């Protein structure tokens, strides 16, 4: 086990949605924010993957 690299997933709720992080092979990790489409539209954020 490398020092400082967790081997578990983490899900944390926030005011505007959920953060998710998990380790990947090769010492990499994935981080994702999930939120409501209405909040994204109100903030003027670009959409990902062609979603409206």
mmCIF file of the N, C-alpha and C atoms, coordinates in Angstrom:
data_MODEL
# 
_entry.id   MODEL 
# 
loop_
_atom_site.group_PDB 
_atom_site.id 
_atom_site.type_symbol 
_atom_site.label_atom_id 
_atom_site.label_alt_id 
_atom_site.label_comp_id 
_atom_site.label_asym_id 
_atom_site.label_entity_id 
_atom_site.label_seq_id 
_atom_site.pdbx_PDB_ins_code 
_atom_site.Cartn_x 
_atom_site.Cartn_y 
_atom_site.Cartn_z 
_atom_site.occupancy 
_atom_site.B_iso_or_equiv 
_atom_site.pdbx_formal_charge 
_atom_site.auth_seq_id 
_atom_site.auth_comp_id 
_atom_site.auth_asym_id 
_atom_site.auth_atom_id 
_atom_site.pdbx_PDB_model_num 
ATOM 1   N N  . UNK A 1 1  ? 0.836   -1.186 0.000   1.00 0.00 ? 1  UNK A N  1 
ATOM 2   C CA . UNK A 1 1  ? 0.000   0.000  0.000   1.00 0.00 ? 1  UNK A CA 1 
ATOM 3   C C  . UNK A 1 1  ? 0.875   1.241  0.000   1.00 0.00 ? 1  UNK A C  1 
ATOM 4   N N  . UNK A 1 2  ? 0.594   2.149  -0.921  1.00 0.00 ? 2  UNK A N  1 
ATOM 5   C CA . UNK A 1 2  ? 1.335   3.403  -0.952  1.00 0.00 ? 2  UNK A CA 1 
ATOM 6   C C  . UNK A 1 2  ? 0.810   4.330  0.118   1.00 0.00 ? 2  UNK A C  1 
ATOM 7   N N  . UNK A 1 3  ? 1.690   5.033  0.729   1.00 0.00 ? 3  UNK A N  1 
ATOM 8   C CA . UNK A 1 3  ? 1.316   5.974  1.778   1.00 0.00 ? 3  UNK A CA 1 
ATOM 9   C C  . UNK A 1 3  ? 0.471   7.109  1.188   1.00 0.00 ? 3  UNK A C  1 
ATOM 10  N N  . UNK A 1 4  ? -0.641  7.444  1.831   1.00 0.00 ? 4  UNK A N  1 
ATOM 11  C CA . UNK A 1 4  ? -1.488  8.547  1.423   1.00 0.00 ? 4  UNK A CA 1 
ATOM 12  C C  . UNK A 1 4  ? -2.476  8.231  0.319   1.00 0.00 ? 4  UNK A C  1 
ATOM 13  N N  . UNK A 1 5  ? -2.472  7.016  -0.196  1.00 0.00 ? 5  UNK A N  1 
ATOM 14  C CA . UNK A 1 5  ? -3.416  6.635  -1.243  1.00 0.00 ? 5  UNK A CA 1 
ATOM 15  C C  . UNK A 1 5  ? -4.461  5.706  -0.637  1.00 0.00 ? 5  UNK A C  1 
ATOM 16  N N  . UNK A 1 6  ? -5.699  6.172  -0.494  1.00 0.00 ? 6  UNK A N  1 
ATOM 17  C CA . UNK A 1 6  ? -6.726  5.321  0.113   1.00 0.00 ? 6  UNK A CA 1 
ATOM 18  C C  . UNK A 1 6  ? -7.120  4.170  -0.806  1.00 0.00 ? 6  UNK A C  1 
ATOM 19  N N  . UNK A 1 7  ? -7.591  3.108  -0.223  1.00 0.00 ? 7  UNK A N  1 
ATOM 20  C CA . UNK A 1 7  ? -8.029  1.932  -0.974  1.00 0.00 ? 7  UNK A CA 1 
ATOM 21  C C  . UNK A 1 7  ? -9.536  1.733  -0.844  1.00 0.00 ? 7  UNK A C  1 
ATOM 22  N N  . UNK A 1 8  ? -10.242 2.803  -0.555  1.00 0.00 ? 8  UNK A N  1 
ATOM 23  C CA . UNK A 1 8  ? -11.691 2.732  -0.421  1.00 0.00 ? 8  UNK A CA 1 
ATOM 24  C C  . UNK A 1 8  ? -12.338 3.867  -1.203  1.00 0.00 ? 8  UNK A C  1 
ATOM 25  N N  . UNK A 1 9  ? -13.605 3.704  -1.516  1.00 0.00 ? 9  UNK A N  1 
ATOM 26  C CA . UNK A 1 9  ? -14.384 4.761  -2.153  1.00 0.00 ? 9  UNK A CA 1 
ATOM 27  C C  . UNK A 1 9  ? -14.885 5.722  -1.087  1.00 0.00 ? 9  UNK A C  1 
ATOM 28  N N  . UNK A 1 10 ? -15.176 6.942  -1.504  1.00 0.00 ? 10 UNK A N  1 
ATOM 29  C CA . UNK A 1 10 ? -15.727 7.935  -0.587  1.00 0.00 ? 10 UNK A CA 1 
ATOM 30  C C  . UNK A 1 10 ? -16.872 8.636  -1.280  1.00 0.00 ? 10 UNK A C  1 
ATOM 31  N N  . UNK A 1 11 ? -18.004 8.744  -0.596  1.00 0.00 ? 11 UNK A N  1 
ATOM 32  C CA . UNK A 1 11 ? -19.147 9.517  -1.070  1.00 0.00 ? 11 UNK A CA 1 
ATOM 33  C C  . UNK A 1 11 ? -19.458 10.532 0.012   1.00 0.00 ? 11 UNK A C  1 
ATOM 34  N N  . UNK A 1 12 ? -19.539 11.808 -0.390  1.00 0.00 ? 12 UNK A N  1 
ATOM 35  C CA . UNK A 1 12 ? -19.802 12.858 0.588   1.00 0.00 ? 12 UNK A CA 1 
ATOM 36  C C  . UNK A 1 12 ? -20.890 13.781 0.058   1.00 0.00 ? 12 UNK A C  1 
ATOM 37  N N  . UNK A 1 13 ? -21.888 14.052 0.888   1.00 0.00 ? 13 UNK A N  1 
ATOM 38  C CA . UNK A 1 13 ? -22.955 14.960 0.470   1.00 0.00 ? 13 UNK A CA 1 
ATOM 39  C C  . UNK A 1 13 ? -22.544 16.399 0.756   1.00 0.00 ? 13 UNK A C  1 
ATOM 40  N N  . UNK A 1 14 ? -22.989 17.298 -0.122  1.00 0.00 ? 14 UNK A N  1 
ATOM 41  C CA . UNK A 1 14 ? -22.750 18.725 0.049   1.00 0.00 ? 14 UNK A CA 1 
ATOM 42  C C  . UNK A 1 14 ? -24.060 19.457 -0.223  1.00 0.00 ? 14 UNK A C  1 
ATOM 43  N N  . UNK A 1 15 ? -24.049 20.748 -0.091  1.00 0.00 ? 15 UNK A N  1 
ATOM 44  C CA . UNK A 1 15 ? -25.249 21.546 -0.319  1.00 0.00 ? 15 UNK A CA 1 
ATOM 45  C C  . UNK A 1 15 ? -25.800 21.353 -1.729  1.00 0.00 ? 15 UNK A C  1 
ATOM 46  N N  . UNK A 1 16 ? -24.922 21.222 -2.704  1.00 0.00 ? 16 UNK A N  1 
ATOM 47  C CA . UNK A 1 16 ? -25.343 21.180 -4.103  1.00 0.00 ? 16 UNK A CA 1 
ATOM 48  C C  . UNK A 1 16 ? -25.265 19.807 -4.747  1.00 0.00 ? 16 UNK A C  1 
ATOM 49  N N  . UNK A 1 17 ? -25.008 18.759 -3.989  1.00 0.00 ? 17 UNK A N  1 
ATOM 50  C CA . UNK A 1 17 ? -24.962 17.427 -4.578  1.00 0.00 ? 17 UNK A CA 1 
ATOM 51  C C  . UNK A 1 17 ? -24.084 16.461 -3.809  1.00 0.00 ? 17 UNK A C  1 
ATOM 52  N N  . UNK A 1 18 ? -23.471 15.537 -4.557  1.00 0.00 ? 18 UNK A N  1 
ATOM 53  C CA . UNK A 1 18 ? -22.649 14.482 -3.966  1.00 0.00 ? 18 UNK A CA 1 
ATOM 54  C C  . UNK A 1 18 ? -21.293 14.432 -4.652  1.00 0.00 ? 18 UNK A C  1 
ATOM 55  N N  . UNK A 1 19 ? -20.225 14.302 -3.866  1.00 0.00 ? 19 UNK A N  1 
ATOM 56  C CA . UNK A 1 19 ? -18.876 14.040 -4.377  1.00 0.00 ? 19 UNK A CA 1 
ATOM 57  C C  . UNK A 1 19 ? -18.603 12.561 -4.216  1.00 0.00 ? 19 UNK A C  1 
ATOM 58  N N  . UNK A 1 20 ? -17.966 11.984 -5.208  1.00 0.00 ? 20 UNK A N  1 
ATOM 59  C CA . UNK A 1 20 ? -17.602 10.574 -5.191  1.00 0.00 ? 20 UNK A CA 1 
ATOM 60  C C  . UNK A 1 20 ? -16.149 10.471 -5.623  1.00 0.00 ? 20 UNK A C  1 
ATOM 61  N N  . UNK A 1 21 ? -15.347 9.709  -4.924  1.00 0.00 ? 21 UNK A N  1 
ATOM 62  C CA . UNK A 1 21 ? -13.974 9.442  -5.331  1.00 0.00 ? 21 UNK A CA 1 
ATOM 63  C C  . UNK A 1 21 ? -13.655 7.979  -5.039  1.00 0.00 ? 21 UNK A C  1 
ATOM 64  N N  . UNK A 1 22 ? -12.827 7.398  -5.896  1.00 0.00 ? 22 UNK A N  1 
ATOM 65  C CA . UNK A 1 22 ? -12.446 5.996  -5.734  1.00 0.00 ? 22 UNK A CA 1 
ATOM 66  C C  . UNK A 1 22 ? -11.077 5.775  -6.365  1.00 0.00 ? 22 UNK A C  1 
ATOM 67  N N  . UNK A 1 23 ? -10.310 4.856  -5.795  1.00 0.00 ? 23 UNK A N  1 
ATOM 68  C CA . UNK A 1 23 ? -9.001  4.539  -6.375  1.00 0.00 ? 23 UNK A CA 1 
ATOM 69  C C  . UNK A 1 23 ? -9.150  3.711  -7.652  1.00 0.00 ? 23 UNK A C  1 
ATOM 70  N N  . UNK A 1 24 ? -8.218  3.885  -8.560  1.00 0.00 ? 24 UNK A N  1 
ATOM 71  C CA . UNK A 1 24 ? -8.144  3.110  -9.788  1.00 0.00 ? 24 UNK A CA 1 
ATOM 72  C C  . UNK A 1 24 ? -6.801  2.394  -9.836  1.00 0.00 ? 24 UNK A C  1 
ATOM 73  N N  . UNK A 1 25 ? -6.673  1.405  -10.657 1.00 0.00 ? 25 UNK A N  1 
ATOM 74  C CA . UNK A 1 25 ? -5.384  0.724  -10.801 1.00 0.00 ? 25 UNK A CA 1 
ATOM 75  C C  . UNK A 1 25 ? -4.287  1.708  -11.241 1.00 0.00 ? 25 UNK A C  1 
ATOM 76  N N  . UNK A 1 26 ? -3.084  1.390  -10.890 1.00 0.00 ? 26 UNK A N  1 
ATOM 77  C CA . UNK A 1 26 ? -1.944  2.204  -11.302 1.00 0.00 ? 26 UNK A CA 1 
ATOM 78  C C  . UNK A 1 26 ? -1.762  3.467  -10.488 1.00 0.00 ? 26 UNK A C  1 
ATOM 79  N N  . UNK A 1 27 ? -2.370  3.538  -9.302  1.00 0.00 ? 27 UNK A N  1 
ATOM 80  C CA . UNK A 1 27 ? -2.200  4.703  -8.447  1.00 0.00 ? 27 UNK A CA 1 
ATOM 81  C C  . UNK A 1 27 ? -3.034  5.900  -8.869  1.00 0.00 ? 27 UNK A C  1 
ATOM 82  N N  . UNK A 1 28 ? -3.937  5.708  -9.807  1.00 0.00 ? 28 UNK A N  1 
ATOM 83  C CA . UNK A 1 28 ? -4.795  6.802  -10.239 1.00 0.00 ? 28 UNK A CA 1 
ATOM 84  C C  . UNK A 1 28 ? -6.090  6.798  -9.430  1.00 0.00 ? 28 UNK A C  1 
ATOM 85  N N  . UNK A 1 29 ? -6.898  7.834  -9.620  1.00 0.00 ? 29 UNK A N  1 
ATOM 86  C CA . UNK A 1 29 ? -8.191  7.876  -8.945  1.00 0.00 ? 29 UNK A CA 1 
ATOM 87  C C  . UNK A 1 29 ? -9.204  8.587  -9.826  1.00 0.00 ? 29 UNK A C  1 
ATOM 88  N N  . UNK A 1 30 ? -10.470 8.402  -9.495  1.00 0.00 ? 30 UNK A N  1 
ATOM 89  C CA . UNK A 1 30 ? -11.560 9.066  -10.200 1.00 0.00 ? 30 UNK A CA 1 
ATOM 90  C C  . UNK A 1 30 ? -12.286 9.954  -9.189  1.00 0.00 ? 30 UNK A C  1 
ATOM 91  N N  . UNK A 1 31 ? -12.682 11.142 -9.631  1.00 0.00 ? 31 UNK A N  1 
ATOM 92  C CA . UNK A 1 31 ? -13.446 12.070 -8.798  1.00 0.00 ? 31 UNK A CA 1 
ATOM 93  C C  . UNK A 1 31 ? -14.634 12.547 -9.623  1.00 0.00 ? 31 UNK A C  1 
ATOM 94  N N  . UNK A 1 32 ? -15.810 12.589 -9.006  1.00 0.00 ? 32 UNK A N  1 
ATOM 95  C CA . UNK A 1 32 ? -17.017 12.966 -9.734  1.00 0.00 ? 32 UNK A CA 1 
ATOM 96  C C  . UNK A 1 32 ? -17.937 13.751 -8.812  1.00 0.00 ? 32 UNK A C  1 
ATOM 97  N N  . UNK A 1 33 ? -18.595 14.757 -9.367  1.00 0.00 ? 33 UNK A N  1 
ATOM 98  C CA . UNK A 1 33 ? -19.622 15.517 -8.649  1.00 0.00 ? 33 UNK A CA 1 
ATOM 99  C C  . UNK A 1 33 ? -20.958 15.242 -9.319  1.00 0.00 ? 33 UNK A C  1 
ATOM 100 N N  . UNK A 1 34 ? -21.949 14.856 -8.544  1.00 0.00 ? 34 UNK A N  1 
ATOM 101 C CA . UNK A 1 34 ? -23.292 14.618 -9.044  1.00 0.00 ? 34 UNK A CA 1 
ATOM 102 C C  . UNK A 1 34 ? -24.203 15.670 -8.433  1.00 0.00 ? 34 UNK A C  1 
ATOM 103 N N  . UNK A 1 35 ? -24.970 16.341 -9.277  1.00 0.00 ? 35 UNK A N  1 
ATOM 104 C CA . UNK A 1 35 ? -25.851 17.393 -8.790  1.00 0.00 ? 35 UNK A CA 1 
ATOM 105 C C  . UNK A 1 35 ? -27.133 17.424 -9.608  1.00 0.00 ? 35 UNK A C  1 
ATOM 106 N N  . UNK A 1 36 ? -28.008 18.324 -9.293  1.00 0.00 ? 36 UNK A N  1 
ATOM 107 C CA . UNK A 1 36 ? -29.288 18.466 -9.964  1.00 0.00 ? 36 UNK A CA 1 
ATOM 108 C C  . UNK A 1 36 ? -29.131 19.285 -11.247 1.00 0.00 ? 36 UNK A C  1 
ATOM 109 N N  . UNK A 1 37 ? -29.793 18.874 -12.316 1.00 0.00 ? 37 UNK A N  1 
ATOM 110 C CA . UNK A 1 37 ? -29.693 19.565 -13.601 1.00 0.00 ? 37 UNK A CA 1 
ATOM 111 C C  . UNK A 1 37 ? -30.156 21.020 -13.494 1.00 0.00 ? 37 UNK A C  1 
ATOM 112 N N  . UNK A 1 38 ? -31.140 21.290 -12.667 1.00 0.00 ? 38 UNK A N  1 
ATOM 113 C CA . UNK A 1 38 ? -31.606 22.674 -12.492 1.00 0.00 ? 38 UNK A CA 1 
ATOM 114 C C  . UNK A 1 38 ? -30.509 23.554 -11.911 1.00 0.00 ? 38 UNK A C  1 
ATOM 115 N N  . UNK A 1 39 ? -29.749 23.037 -10.962 1.00 0.00 ? 39 UNK A N  1 
ATOM 116 C CA . UNK A 1 39 ? -28.641 23.799 -10.372 1.00 0.00 ? 39 UNK A CA 1 
ATOM 117 C C  . UNK A 1 39 ? -27.582 24.093 -11.426 1.00 0.00 ? 39 UNK A C  1 
ATOM 118 N N  . UNK A 1 40 ? -27.258 23.116 -12.252 1.00 0.00 ? 40 UNK A N  1 
ATOM 119 C CA . UNK A 1 40 ? -26.258 23.303 -13.306 1.00 0.00 ? 40 UNK A CA 1 
ATOM 120 C C  . UNK A 1 40 ? -26.724 24.393 -14.271 1.00 0.00 ? 40 UNK A C  1 
ATOM 121 N N  . UNK A 1 41 ? -27.975 24.345 -14.673 1.00 0.00 ? 41 UNK A N  1 
ATOM 122 C CA . UNK A 1 41 ? -28.517 25.342 -15.591 1.00 0.00 ? 41 UNK A CA 1 
ATOM 123 C C  . UNK A 1 41 ? -28.496 26.746 -14.973 1.00 0.00 ? 41 UNK A C  1 
ATOM 124 N N  . UNK A 1 42 ? -28.847 26.847 -13.697 1.00 0.00 ? 42 UNK A N  1 
ATOM 125 C CA . UNK A 1 42 ? -28.849 28.145 -13.009 1.00 0.00 ? 42 UNK A CA 1 
ATOM 126 C C  . UNK A 1 42 ? -27.450 28.743 -12.931 1.00 0.00 ? 42 UNK A C  1 
ATOM 127 N N  . UNK A 1 43 ? -26.448 27.887 -12.803 1.00 0.00 ? 43 UNK A N  1 
ATOM 128 C CA . UNK A 1 43 ? -25.063 28.353 -12.664 1.00 0.00 ? 43 UNK A CA 1 
ATOM 129 C C  . UNK A 1 43 ? -24.401 28.623 -14.014 1.00 0.00 ? 43 UNK A C  1 
ATOM 130 N N  . UNK A 1 44 ? -25.050 28.210 -15.102 1.00 0.00 ? 44 UNK A N  1 
ATOM 131 C CA . UNK A 1 44 ? -24.484 28.410 -16.426 1.00 0.00 ? 44 UNK A CA 1 
ATOM 132 C C  . UNK A 1 44 ? -23.320 27.475 -16.723 1.00 0.00 ? 44 UNK A C  1 
ATOM 133 N N  . UNK A 1 45 ? -23.295 26.335 -16.054 1.00 0.00 ? 45 UNK A N  1 
ATOM 134 C CA . UNK A 1 45 ? -22.210 25.368 -16.261 1.00 0.00 ? 45 UNK A CA 1 
ATOM 135 C C  . UNK A 1 45 ? -22.416 24.621 -17.577 1.00 0.00 ? 45 UNK A C  1 
ATOM 136 N N  . UNK A 1 46 ? -21.329 24.344 -18.284 1.00 0.00 ? 46 UNK A N  1 
ATOM 137 C CA . UNK A 1 46 ? -21.477 23.523 -19.506 1.00 0.00 ? 46 UNK A CA 1 
ATOM 138 C C  . UNK A 1 46 ? -21.859 22.096 -19.135 1.00 0.00 ? 46 UNK A C  1 
ATOM 139 N N  . UNK A 1 47 ? -22.600 21.446 -19.990 1.00 0.00 ? 47 UNK A N  1 
ATOM 140 C CA . UNK A 1 47 ? -22.982 20.061 -19.735 1.00 0.00 ? 47 UNK A CA 1 
ATOM 141 C C  . UNK A 1 47 ? -21.940 19.122 -20.316 1.00 0.00 ? 47 UNK A C  1 
ATOM 142 N N  . UNK A 1 48 ? -21.897 17.926 -19.777 1.00 0.00 ? 48 UNK A N  1 
ATOM 143 C CA . UNK A 1 48 ? -20.951 16.903 -20.239 1.00 0.00 ? 48 UNK A CA 1 
ATOM 144 C C  . UNK A 1 48 ? -21.701 15.830 -20.994 1.00 0.00 ? 48 UNK A C  1 
ATOM 145 N N  . UNK A 1 49 ? -21.054 15.243 -21.982 1.00 0.00 ? 49 UNK A N  1 
ATOM 146 C CA . UNK A 1 49 ? -21.623 14.117 -22.700 1.00 0.00 ? 49 UNK A CA 1 
ATOM 147 C C  . UNK A 1 49 ? -22.869 14.446 -23.512 1.00 0.00 ? 49 UNK A C  1 
ATOM 148 N N  . UNK A 1 50 ? -23.043 15.708 -23.840 1.00 0.00 ? 50 UNK A N  1 
ATOM 149 C CA . UNK A 1 50 ? -24.175 16.093 -24.667 1.00 0.00 ? 50 UNK A CA 1 
ATOM 150 C C  . UNK A 1 50 ? -25.497 16.163 -23.932 1.00 0.00 ? 50 UNK A C  1 
ATOM 151 N N  . UNK A 1 51 ? -25.483 15.997 -22.611 1.00 0.00 ? 51 UNK A N  1 
ATOM 152 C CA . UNK A 1 51 ? -26.721 16.093 -21.850 1.00 0.00 ? 51 UNK A CA 1 
ATOM 153 C C  . UNK A 1 51 ? -27.202 17.543 -21.841 1.00 0.00 ? 51 UNK A C  1 
ATOM 154 N N  . UNK A 1 52 ? -28.498 17.766 -21.925 1.00 0.00 ? 52 UNK A N  1 
ATOM 155 C CA . UNK A 1 52 ? -29.013 19.155 -21.929 1.00 0.00 ? 52 UNK A CA 1 
ATOM 156 C C  . UNK A 1 52 ? -28.829 19.832 -20.588 1.00 0.00 ? 52 UNK A C  1 
# 
